[in-house]
Amino acid sequence: MSTWQKILLAIVIIGAINWGLIGFFQFDLVKALLGGISPIPPRIVYAIVGLSGLYCITLLFKPREEFEREGRVQHNP
């Protein structure tokens, strides 16, 4: 997995944790940190998380052969 893909996956995971906080505790961490006066910063963060999620969908369909070509998959004996 490339560095870019790891960064995007980390953003998606952070977004998922935020949604978990919203679902379990009705606490929106992004809004609490960035909400302040303007609603624009949280919307930017939500957009980045959404775009990262869309890109990460492609990781589900990346052929195993492509990972093997990159030398990133170890073969099980």
trRosetta pair geometry for C-beta under 8 A, 3 or more apart (Angstrom, degrees):
i j d omega theta_ij theta_ji phi_ij phi_ji
1 5 4.7 -119 -174 89 91 129
1 6 5.6 111 126 -58 116 86
1 9 7.6 -13 180 -7 144 145
1 59 7.7 23 -119 -131 109 126
1 72 6.8 154 -11 177 50 156
2 5 4.7 97 55 7 78 101
2 6 7.1 -139 98 -5 42 86
3 6 5.6 -55 -150 36 33 112
3 7 6.4 36 153 -21 66 104
4 7 5.8 -54 -151 33 30 111
4 8 6.5 25 154 -14 64 107
5 8 5.8 -55 -146 40 32 109
5 9 6.1 33 154 -20 66 108
5 56 7.8 120 -158 -105 80 74
5 59 6.5 120 -159 -86 122 124
6 9 5.7 -55 -144 38 30 111
6 10 6.3 34 154 -22 64 104
7 10 5.7 -54 -151 33 30 112
7 11 6.6 32 150 -20 63 103
8 11 5.6 -50 -151 32 35 114
8 12 6.6 36 150 -19 65 103
8 52 4.3 -175 -161 -148 82 94
8 55 5.3 -60 -177 84 154 130
8 56 5.9 -172 130 -61 110 94
9 12 5.5 -51 -150 35 36 113
9 13 6.4 38 150 -20 66 104
9 52 7.7 -163 -60 171 22 110
9 56 5.7 120 -93 -111 70 125
9 59 7.4 21 -80 -20 113 166
10 13 5.6 -52 -148 35 33 113
10 14 6.4 36 153 -19 65 103
11 14 5.7 -53 -149 36 32 112
11 15 6.4 34 150 -19 63 105
11 48 6.4 -95 -172 136 141 98
11 49 5.8 -154 155 -108 97 62
11 52 4.2 -126 89 -114 125 176
12 15 5.5 -54 -151 37 33 115
12 16 6.4 36 150 -22 65 104
12 49 6.6 128 -102 -160 46 76
12 52 5.0 -149 -56 121 84 111
12 53 5.1 126 -116 -84 109 71
12 56 5.2 -23 -44 -12 159 159
13 16 5.5 -50 -148 33 34 113
13 17 6.5 36 151 -20 64 101
14 17 5.7 -50 -150 33 33 112
14 18 6.6 37 149 -20 63 103
14 49 7.3 -119 83 -108 90 113
15 18 5.5 -52 -151 34 34 114
15 19 6.5 33 152 -17 66 103
15 46 7.9 111 -127 -127 114 53
15 49 3.6 126 -86 -157 138 132
15 50 8.0 163 -139 -51 160 47
15 52 7.3 163 -9 67 139 124
15 53 6.9 -85 73 -54 155 114
16 19 5.7 -52 -149 37 34 110
16 20 6.4 40 149 -22 64 102
17 20 5.4 -50 -151 33 34 116
17 21 6.6 37 150 -19 65 101
17 29 7.8 -12 115 22 93 148
18 21 5.7 -52 -152 34 34 112
18 22 6.5 35 149 -19 65 103
18 28 6.8 43 -177 -152 99 60
18 29 5.1 -119 -119 41 89 106
18 30 5.5 24 -140 -21 147 103
18 49 7.9 -75 39 -107 137 164
19 22 5.4 -50 -148 36 37 114
19 23 6.2 35 154 -18 67 107
20 23 5.7 -56 -143 40 30 109
20 24 6.0 7 167 -1 68 113
21 24 6.5 -63 -132 48 24 94
21 25 5.5 -42 -169 46 63 110
21 27 4.9 -71 161 78 104 91
21 28 7.1 146 102 -97 110 26
21 29 5.5 59 70 -25 162 104
22 25 7.5 -67 -100 60 8 67
22 26 6.5 33 -162 -121 49 29
22 27 6.7 -129 -87 63 43 40
22 28 5.4 36 -90 -83 101 74
27 32 6.9 -2 -178 -35 86 138
28 31 3.9 35 108 23 120 116
28 32 6.2 158 90 -20 64 86
28 35 7.8 85 100 -54 115 130
28 42 7.9 42 147 -147 124 140
29 32 5.5 -56 -143 37 31 113
29 33 6.2 21 161 -12 67 109
30 33 6.1 -62 -146 42 26 103
30 34 5.9 -29 174 30 65 113
30 35 7.7 102 121 -47 59 86
30 42 5.0 116 136 -135 103 93
30 45 5.1 -165 -154 98 129 147
30 46 6.9 131 127 -58 163 82
31 34 6.8 -77 -123 61 20 75
31 35 4.0 42 -177 -61 66 123
31 42 5.1 27 -92 -108 62 153
32 35 6.3 7 -70 7 14 118
34 41 4.0 -128 174 114 118 122
34 42 4.9 159 90 -64 113 73
34 45 6.4 137 36 -13 162 138
35 39 7.0 0 -146 -107 70 57
35 41 7.6 -136 -76 68 22 104
35 42 5.6 16 -84 -37 66 133
36 41 7.6 35 35 35 107 133
38 41 6.3 92 91 -2 101 89
39 42 6.2 -59 -167 45 58 107
39 43 6.1 58 142 -25 81 112
40 43 5.6 -64 -149 38 34 113
40 44 6.4 37 156 -24 70 103
41 44 5.6 -52 -149 31 34 113
41 45 6.6 32 155 -17 66 102
42 45 5.5 -54 -150 37 37 112
42 46 6.2 37 152 -19 69 105
43 46 5.6 -51 -145 38 33 112
43 47 6.3 37 153 -22 64 105
44 47 5.7 -54 -150 35 31 112
44 48 6.5 31 152 -19 64 104
45 48 5.7 -54 -149 35 33 111
45 49 6.4 32 153 -18 66 105
46 49 5.7 -53 -147 37 32 112
46 50 6.3 34 153 -20 65 107
47 50 5.6 -54 -147 37 31 113
47 51 6.3 28 156 -15 66 106
48 51 5.9 -55 -145 39 30 108
48 52 6.2 33 154 -21 64 108
49 52 5.7 -56 -148 37 29 114
49 53 6.4 33 152 -22 64 105
50 53 5.6 -53 -150 33 31 113
50 54 6.6 32 153 -19 64 102
51 54 5.6 -49 -149 33 35 113
51 55 6.6 33 153 -16 65 103
52 55 5.8 -56 -152 37 33 109
52 56 6.2 32 152 -21 67 108
53 56 5.6 -55 -144 36 32 111
53 57 7.0 49 152 -34 61 91
54 57 5.9 -38 -164 8 35 116
55 58 6.0 -45 -176 18 48 113
55 59 8.0 52 135 -22 66 94
56 59 5.3 -32 -165 14 57 119
56 60 7.8 67 144 -22 65 89
57 60 5.9 -43 -171 18 47 115
57 61 7.5 17 146 2 69 105
58 61 6.1 -72 -157 48 43 97
58 62 6.5 64 145 -52 73 92
59 62 5.5 -30 -146 -3 39 120
62 66 5.5 -100 175 65 90 136
62 67 6.8 93 128 -45 113 95
63 66 4.8 103 68 -5 83 99
63 67 7.7 -151 103 1 52 81
64 67 5.6 -53 -158 36 43 111
64 68 6.3 43 145 -20 71 105
64 73 6.7 49 -170 -67 83 173
65 68 5.4 -53 -147 38 35 114
65 69 6.3 42 152 -24 66 101
66 69 5.7 -46 -147 31 32 114
66 70 6.7 27 153 -13 61 105
67 70 5.8 -61 -154 40 33 109
67 72 5.1 -90 -172 70 81 101
67 73 4.4 75 125 -33 111 117
68 71 7.5 41 178 -74 36 28
68 72 7.8 -112 -83 48 21 63
68 73 5.0 -55 -81 48 65 120
